[in-house]
Amino acid sequence: SVSEVGDIKHKLSGWKELVVMADSVLAWEKEYYAALVSCTLTFIFAVVWYMDPSTLTLLSLVGEIAVLLDYAVPRLQAKLFPDSAWTKDNEKKLDQICQELLFVKDGAWRVVGLLLGYKHTHPLMFMAVSMVGLFLVAQIGAMFSGFFLTYLALLVVVMIPGLYRRGFLDKYCSGLMLRFQEFVKAKKLE
């Protein structure tokens, strides 16, 4: 809805310039952005792997960086990017980004609702599928390091916007995308 998009937009107001820039990078508006995204993520993970911090230390460092960015970015944005430089195109882009974020949030809640509904209507099947799924995840976790799996998961997450906007997801995952679109349309009709 419009009010939810406005709420997301208000929450991102201190970050709007960086959000628009990040969207253009993640969407691969320039050819080299895909390599830039994957190389940056790989470099960050290589540094963390080399430093080999404990989990608690890593979580503390990530938290410190998040708090520092939360404090510094809105203040720096006000100085580096004056409001007069903000264009209507940037505003349209920010609206689109907020709508996409709302779509992802609503989709995640739909999946959670679907799973909870399935748990109540078919508890035995839910339990069996959950056990098999968790067993498979445990087997994958036994074969590969959690750090490597986290790297792969984040790499997929940061590549999805570019793959989607370039049409690769539609081209190579069209069957899965068709089922997903049917699910979304069915939920919109309800």
Buried (B, 14 or more C-beta within 10 A) or exposed (E): EEEBBEEBBEEBEBBBBBBBEBBEBBBBEEEEBBEEBBEEBEEEBEEBEEEEEEEEEBEEEEEEEEEEEEEEBBEBBEEEBEEEEBEEEBEEBBBEBBBBBBEEEBBEEEEEEEEEEEEEEEEEEBEEEEEEEEEEEEEEEEEEEEEEBEBEEEBEEBBBBBBBBEEEBEEEBEEEBEEEEEBBEEEEEE
